[in-house]
Each structure stands twice: as C-alpha cells, then as structure tokens.
Amino acid sequence: MFAKPNPGYTTAGATGDTVVLLIGMRINRFWAVHHWGPVMAAMFRMLHELARAPERGLRGRILLTASPRTYYVVQYWESKEKLYQYSAAPDAFHRKAWGIANRKVKAGRTRQHVGLWHETYVVPEGSYEAIYFDMPPFGLAAAHGALPVERRGRRAADRLAYRSKAAADTVGTEGAAGPAEAAGTAEAAGREGAAGGEDGVPKAAAGGGPADGGAAVAGGAGEARSDAAAQ
C-alpha cells in the first residue's frame, strides 16, 4: 500500500518460462455464509502458508475481485514443477482442503452455494512482456524484479523479442545440432528404404511408420481435474 513508485518507465525482469495461476471462488448464494466462508478462509490460509515458505515456489500474488460475488488471486510461480509439488504435498494445507472438497462431491453433499475455479498458464520466453510507468514493483515485476525499460526495449515488439542468455544458448545449441541430426536421419532413412521391407517393398510404401505415431493424443481434461493446483 505504501510502496514507493519507481520513476519513469520500468519493465519486469522475468526470464525463461513464466508460470501464472489464476485461482478463485464465486459466491453463488450470499446467505450461505457457512459454505463460502470456510472456502475464503482456506484461500487465505494457503497464501499465508506459502508466504512463510518461499522455497515452495510462489514468487508473488495479487488479490483481485471481478464482481461482488467473485474473488480470485493471480499467482506467479517459480516453475510448473514447484506448483505441482505444492498442490500434492502431503504436509501442505492445499491437499487437505482439496481432499475435503472431493469427499463432499463424492458424497453428494454439495449444494451449489459456492463455485471454485482455476486457470494455469505456462508462458515461454518471447511470449510475454510488461511495462509500468511511475509504478512500484507490481505483478510480474514484483515477482521477478523491476528493470529500466531500456534493458528490454521501449517498444512492446522489442520486449517480446528479448531473449535471456540461457534461452539464447539453448537455441544456439539446438540449432547447431539440428542439421547434423537431420542429415544422419535422412541417411539412415535412405539406407532403410533401399534395403526395403519384407518381400522387397520399401518400408515407407508399406505404411509402417507415420501411421504408428498417430495415437499420441492424451486425455488432458482428466489430468487437469486431478492437477487442481491450489484450490
């Protein structure tokens, strides 16, 4: 509330993937305080728990309201792995609270008095940017540190084009390895095609490869439900 603003233009010092979790509740029936009150209390208890243990990975958070009924928290996490670890940690309050909620659902004891929701975003470097004017560190800058905007570029396009040294090194390594690997793959494919499959039919013509890779679709919806991070 009393933070000193940074003069002029600043930006966020985030590098690599940025992990953002939006998590909140909706009061469906105001009179059912005995249902939504404990949910709101649990949300604040988890935030307090995370603030006392920064090693769990929560780097920053903002409390917001979308309407008199809807309240939520924007959370900035160190990594998606840290987020998953906290949501499933047996010594953390989240697992206990989510277990209670799941048992109520299974027992048919929910009455639609309160709604719960979350959205998770893992944003790669080059797909986010930020700018602040006469602002104290806020949002992404509060989570990762504020920098003079010139360090990343005054234009949004320049800030989106920024790459940290680690990201640039990774791209350079992959680029250097790529052509050689491609050449090796092509050479192997040529030898295999010349040799042919059974009965002298080239394997590509026999339909042995690409069709086998078409069954790589996973059930993401079920995984999203079980991953319910910090609700």
FENQUIMO-V266011 format. One record per residue. N is the residue number from 1. RES is the residue in one small letter. SS is DSSP state (A for helix, B for strand, O for the rest). PHI is phi in whole degrees, -180 to 180 (* if undefined). OMEGA is omega as a letter, one per 20 degrees, with the letter a starting at -180 (NA if undefined). Layout:
BEGIN
n:N res:RES ss:SS phi:PHI omega:OMEGA
n:N res:RES ss:SS phi:PHI omega:OMEGA
END
This chain:
BEGIN
n:1 res:m ss:O phi:* omega:a
n:2 res:f ss:O phi:-109 omega:a
n:3 res:a ss:O phi:-65 omega:a
n:4 res:k ss:O phi:-81 omega:a
n:5 res:p ss:O phi:-72 omega:r
n:6 res:n ss:B phi:-82 omega:a
n:7 res:p ss:B phi:-70 omega:r
n:8 res:g ss:B phi:76 omega:a
n:9 res:y ss:B phi:-91 omega:r
n:10 res:t ss:B phi:-133 omega:r
n:11 res:t ss:B phi:-141 omega:a
n:12 res:a ss:B phi:-89 omega:a
n:13 res:g ss:O phi:-91 omega:a
n:14 res:a ss:O phi:-69 omega:r
n:15 res:t ss:O phi:-134 omega:r
n:16 res:g ss:O phi:68 omega:r
n:17 res:d ss:O phi:-67 omega:r
n:18 res:t ss:B phi:-111 omega:a
n:19 res:v ss:B phi:-108 omega:a
n:20 res:v ss:B phi:-122 omega:r
n:21 res:l ss:B phi:-117 omega:r
n:22 res:l ss:B phi:-104 omega:a
n:23 res:i ss:B phi:-141 omega:a
n:24 res:g ss:B phi:-166 omega:a
n:25 res:m ss:B phi:-142 omega:r
n:26 res:r ss:B phi:-127 omega:r
n:27 res:i ss:B phi:-83 omega:a
n:28 res:n ss:O phi:-79 omega:r
n:29 res:r ss:O phi:-135 omega:a
n:30 res:f ss:O phi:-60 omega:a
n:31 res:w ss:O phi:-69 omega:a
n:32 res:a ss:O phi:-87 omega:a
n:33 res:v ss:A phi:-61 omega:a
n:34 res:h ss:A phi:-68 omega:r
n:35 res:h ss:A phi:-100 omega:a
n:36 res:w ss:A phi:-85 omega:r
n:37 res:g ss:A phi:-61 omega:r
n:38 res:p ss:A phi:-62 omega:r
n:39 res:v ss:A phi:-66 omega:r
n:40 res:m ss:A phi:-64 omega:r
n:41 res:a ss:A phi:-63 omega:r
n:42 res:a ss:A phi:-65 omega:r
n:43 res:m ss:A phi:-61 omega:r
n:44 res:f ss:A phi:-68 omega:r
n:45 res:r ss:A phi:-65 omega:r
n:46 res:m ss:A phi:-67 omega:r
n:47 res:l ss:A phi:-63 omega:r
n:48 res:h ss:A phi:-65 omega:r
n:49 res:e ss:A phi:-61 omega:a
n:50 res:l ss:A phi:-70 omega:r
n:51 res:a ss:A phi:-66 omega:r
n:52 res:r ss:A phi:-80 omega:a
n:53 res:a ss:O phi:-133 omega:a
n:54 res:p ss:A phi:-60 omega:r
n:55 res:e ss:A phi:-67 omega:r
n:56 res:r ss:A phi:-72 omega:r
n:57 res:g ss:O phi:115 omega:r
n:58 res:l ss:B phi:-78 omega:a
n:59 res:r ss:B phi:-96 omega:a
n:60 res:g ss:B phi:-174 omega:r
n:61 res:r ss:B phi:-155 omega:r
n:62 res:i ss:B phi:-133 omega:r
n:63 res:l ss:B phi:-90 omega:a
n:64 res:l ss:B phi:-136 omega:r
n:65 res:t ss:B phi:-130 omega:r
n:66 res:a ss:O phi:-97 omega:a
n:67 res:s ss:O phi:-170 omega:r
n:68 res:p ss:O phi:-60 omega:a
n:69 res:r ss:O phi:-100 omega:a
n:70 res:t ss:B phi:-114 omega:a
n:71 res:y ss:B phi:-129 omega:a
n:72 res:y ss:B phi:-152 omega:a
n:73 res:v ss:B phi:-124 omega:r
n:74 res:v ss:B phi:-93 omega:a
n:75 res:q ss:B phi:-117 omega:r
n:76 res:y ss:B phi:-110 omega:a
n:77 res:w ss:B phi:-109 omega:r
n:78 res:e ss:O phi:-63 omega:r
n:79 res:s ss:O phi:-164 omega:r
n:80 res:k ss:A phi:-69 omega:r
n:81 res:e ss:A phi:-64 omega:r
n:82 res:k ss:A phi:-66 omega:r
n:83 res:l ss:A phi:-63 omega:r
n:84 res:y ss:A phi:-62 omega:a
n:85 res:q ss:A phi:-62 omega:r
n:86 res:y ss:A phi:-66 omega:a
n:87 res:s ss:A phi:-62 omega:a
n:88 res:a ss:A phi:-107 omega:a
n:89 res:a ss:O phi:-65 omega:a
n:90 res:p ss:O phi:-66 omega:a
n:91 res:d ss:O phi:-95 omega:a
n:92 res:a ss:O phi:-100 omega:a
n:93 res:f ss:A phi:-69 omega:a
n:94 res:h ss:A phi:-57 omega:a
n:95 res:r ss:A phi:-63 omega:r
n:96 res:k ss:A phi:-66 omega:a
n:97 res:a ss:A phi:-65 omega:a
n:98 res:w ss:A phi:-70 omega:r
n:99 res:g ss:A phi:-63 omega:r
n:100 res:i ss:A phi:-61 omega:a
n:101 res:a ss:A phi:-62 omega:a
n:102 res:n ss:A phi:-64 omega:r
n:103 res:r ss:A phi:-66 omega:r
n:104 res:k ss:A phi:-66 omega:r
n:105 res:v ss:A phi:-64 omega:a
n:106 res:k ss:A phi:-63 omega:a
n:107 res:a ss:O phi:-85 omega:a
n:108 res:g ss:O phi:69 omega:a
n:109 res:r ss:O phi:-100 omega:r
n:110 res:t ss:O phi:-85 omega:a
n:111 res:r ss:O phi:-125 omega:r
n:112 res:q ss:O phi:60 omega:r
n:113 res:h ss:O phi:-79 omega:a
n:114 res:v ss:B phi:-142 omega:r
n:115 res:g ss:B phi:-106 omega:r
n:116 res:l ss:B phi:-126 omega:r
n:117 res:w ss:B phi:-159 omega:r
n:118 res:h ss:B phi:-155 omega:r
n:119 res:e ss:B phi:-134 omega:a
n:120 res:t ss:B phi:-120 omega:r
n:121 res:y ss:B phi:-127 omega:r
n:122 res:v ss:B phi:-112 omega:a
n:123 res:v ss:B phi:-107 omega:a
n:124 res:p ss:O phi:-72 omega:r
n:125 res:e ss:O phi:-57 omega:a
n:126 res:g ss:O phi:99 omega:a
n:127 res:s ss:O phi:-119 omega:r
n:128 res:y ss:O phi:-144 omega:r
n:129 res:e ss:O phi:-157 omega:a
n:130 res:a ss:O phi:-153 omega:r
n:131 res:i ss:O phi:-145 omega:a
n:132 res:y ss:B phi:-136 omega:r
n:133 res:f ss:B phi:-128 omega:a
n:134 res:d ss:B phi:50 omega:a
n:135 res:m ss:B phi:-120 omega:r
n:136 res:p ss:O phi:-68 omega:r
n:137 res:p ss:O phi:-54 omega:a
n:138 res:f ss:O phi:-143 omega:r
n:139 res:g ss:O phi:59 omega:a
n:140 res:l ss:A phi:-63 omega:r
n:141 res:a ss:A phi:-70 omega:r
n:142 res:a ss:A phi:-68 omega:a
n:143 res:a ss:A phi:-79 omega:a
n:144 res:h ss:A phi:-122 omega:a
n:145 res:g ss:O phi:97 omega:r
n:146 res:a ss:B phi:-99 omega:r
n:147 res:l ss:B phi:-130 omega:r
n:148 res:p ss:B phi:-58 omega:a
n:149 res:v ss:A phi:-61 omega:a
n:150 res:e ss:A phi:-62 omega:r
n:151 res:r ss:A phi:-67 omega:a
n:152 res:r ss:O phi:-120 omega:a
n:153 res:g ss:O phi:116 omega:a
n:154 res:r ss:O phi:-79 omega:r
n:155 res:r ss:O phi:-95 omega:r
n:156 res:a ss:A phi:-59 omega:a
n:157 res:a ss:A phi:-63 omega:r
n:158 res:d ss:A phi:-68 omega:a
n:159 res:r ss:A phi:-70 omega:r
n:160 res:l ss:A phi:-70 omega:a
n:161 res:a ss:A phi:-82 omega:a
n:162 res:y ss:O phi:-65 omega:r
n:163 res:r ss:O phi:-131 omega:r
n:164 res:s ss:O phi:-70 omega:a
n:165 res:k ss:A phi:-60 omega:a
n:166 res:a ss:A phi:-62 omega:a
n:167 res:a ss:A phi:-67 omega:r
n:168 res:a ss:A phi:-65 omega:r
n:169 res:d ss:A phi:-64 omega:r
n:170 res:t ss:A phi:-65 omega:r
n:171 res:v ss:A phi:-63 omega:r
n:172 res:g ss:A phi:-64 omega:r
n:173 res:t ss:A phi:-66 omega:r
n:174 res:e ss:A phi:-66 omega:a
n:175 res:g ss:A phi:-66 omega:a
n:176 res:a ss:A phi:-69 omega:a
n:177 res:a ss:A phi:-80 omega:a
n:178 res:g ss:A phi:-59 omega:a
n:179 res:p ss:A phi:-58 omega:a
n:180 res:a ss:A phi:-64 omega:r
n:181 res:e ss:A phi:-65 omega:r
n:182 res:a ss:A phi:-64 omega:a
n:183 res:a ss:A phi:-64 omega:r
n:184 res:g ss:A phi:-63 omega:r
n:185 res:t ss:A phi:-66 omega:r
n:186 res:a ss:A phi:-63 omega:a
n:187 res:e ss:A phi:-64 omega:r
n:188 res:a ss:A phi:-64 omega:r
n:189 res:a ss:A phi:-64 omega:r
n:190 res:g ss:A phi:-64 omega:r
n:191 res:r ss:A phi:-63 omega:a
n:192 res:e ss:A phi:-68 omega:a
n:193 res:g ss:A phi:-66 omega:r
n:194 res:a ss:A phi:-67 omega:a
n:195 res:a ss:A phi:-69 omega:r
n:196 res:g ss:O phi:83 omega:r
n:197 res:g ss:O phi:-94 omega:r
n:198 res:e ss:A phi:-67 omega:r
n:199 res:d ss:A phi:63 omega:r
n:200 res:g ss:A phi:75 omega:r
n:201 res:v ss:O phi:-87 omega:r
n:202 res:p ss:O phi:-55 omega:a
n:203 res:k ss:A phi:-64 omega:r
n:204 res:a ss:A phi:-61 omega:a
n:205 res:a ss:A phi:-71 omega:a
n:206 res:a ss:A phi:-74 omega:r
n:207 res:g ss:O phi:74 omega:a
n:208 res:g ss:O phi:-88 omega:a
n:209 res:g ss:O phi:-99 omega:a
n:210 res:p ss:A phi:-56 omega:a
n:211 res:a ss:A phi:-63 omega:a
n:212 res:d ss:A phi:-69 omega:a
n:213 res:g ss:A phi:-90 omega:a
n:214 res:g ss:A phi:-82 omega:a
n:215 res:a ss:A phi:-103 omega:a
n:216 res:a ss:O phi:-98 omega:a
n:217 res:v ss:O phi:-90 omega:a
n:218 res:a ss:O phi:-104 omega:r
n:219 res:g ss:O phi:-82 omega:a
n:220 res:g ss:A phi:-67 omega:a
n:221 res:a ss:A phi:-64 omega:r
n:222 res:g ss:A phi:-65 omega:r
n:223 res:e ss:A phi:-67 omega:a
n:224 res:a ss:A phi:-63 omega:r
n:225 res:r ss:A phi:-66 omega:a
n:226 res:s ss:A phi:-74 omega:a
n:227 res:d ss:O phi:-83 omega:a
n:228 res:a ss:O phi:-26 omega:a
n:229 res:a ss:O phi:-83 omega:r
n:230 res:a ss:O phi:62 omega:r
n:231 res:q ss:O phi:-97 omega:NA
END
